[in-house]
Amino acid sequence: MKLIYVKRSTKTEIRYTKKMGQLKSRVTYIKKYALGFPIKIVHKYRETYYGKVKDCEDIVLSK
C-alpha cells in the first residue's frame, strides 16, 4: 500500500450559471490521499457538451 497517492473520481452535479440556469454536468475531482484518507482536492474540472474542459471556479453553486 502506498503512503501518498493521487486519485481521480467523477460524479454528476447540478451547477448554476447566470446565462444558462441549472446545468447538469460531470465534475472530475483530483484528490490527494495519505494512508487511504483524503487530504485535499488538488483540482476539479468539468467537461462541456462540446468536449471543452473548464475549471469549476467560474461557476456559482447556488442561485
C-alpha positions in Angstrom: 0.0 0.0 0.0 1.3 3.4 -0.9 1.6 6.1 1.7 0.7 9.1 -0.5 -1.2 8.8 -3.8 -3.5 10.8 -6.2 -6.9 9.5 -7.3 -9.3 10.8 -9.8 -13.1 10.4 -9.5 -16.1 11.7 -11.5 -19.6 12.4 -10.4 -22.6 14.2 -11.8 -23.5 17.5 -10.2 -26.0 20.3 -10.8 -24.3 23.6 -11.4 -25.9 27.0 -11.9 -24.8 29.7 -14.3 -26.4 33.2 -14.8 -26.6 32.7 -18.6 -27.8 29.1 -18.8 -29.5 28.5 -15.5 -29.2 25.0 -14.0 -26.8 22.8 -15.7 -26.2 19.1 -15.0 -22.6 18.2 -15.7 -20.0 15.6 -14.9 -17.4 17.0 -12.5 -14.0 15.3 -12.1 -12.1 15.7 -8.8 -8.4 15.0 -8.4 -7.7 14.3 -4.7 -4.6 13.6 -2.8 -4.7 10.7 -0.3 -2.5 9.7 2.6 -2.9 6.3 4.2 -6.3 6.0 2.4 -7.7 9.2 3.8 -8.4 12.2 1.6 -6.1 15.2 2.4 -7.1 17.9 -0.1 -8.7 18.4 -3.5 -5.8 19.2 -5.9 -8.1 20.3 -8.9 -11.6 20.0 -10.1 -12.9 20.5 -13.6 -15.9 19.7 -15.8 -16.3 18.8 -19.4 -18.8 20.7 -21.5 -21.2 19.3 -24.0 -18.8 20.2 -26.8 -15.8 18.5 -25.3 -14.1 21.5 -23.8 -12.6 21.2 -20.3 -13.4 24.1 -17.9 -12.3 24.9 -14.4 -15.1 24.8 -11.8 -14.0 28.1 -10.2 -16.1 30.2 -12.6 -19.4 28.6 -11.8 -21.6 29.6 -8.8 -23.1 26.6 -6.9 -26.2 28.5 -5.6 -28.7 30.9 -7.2 
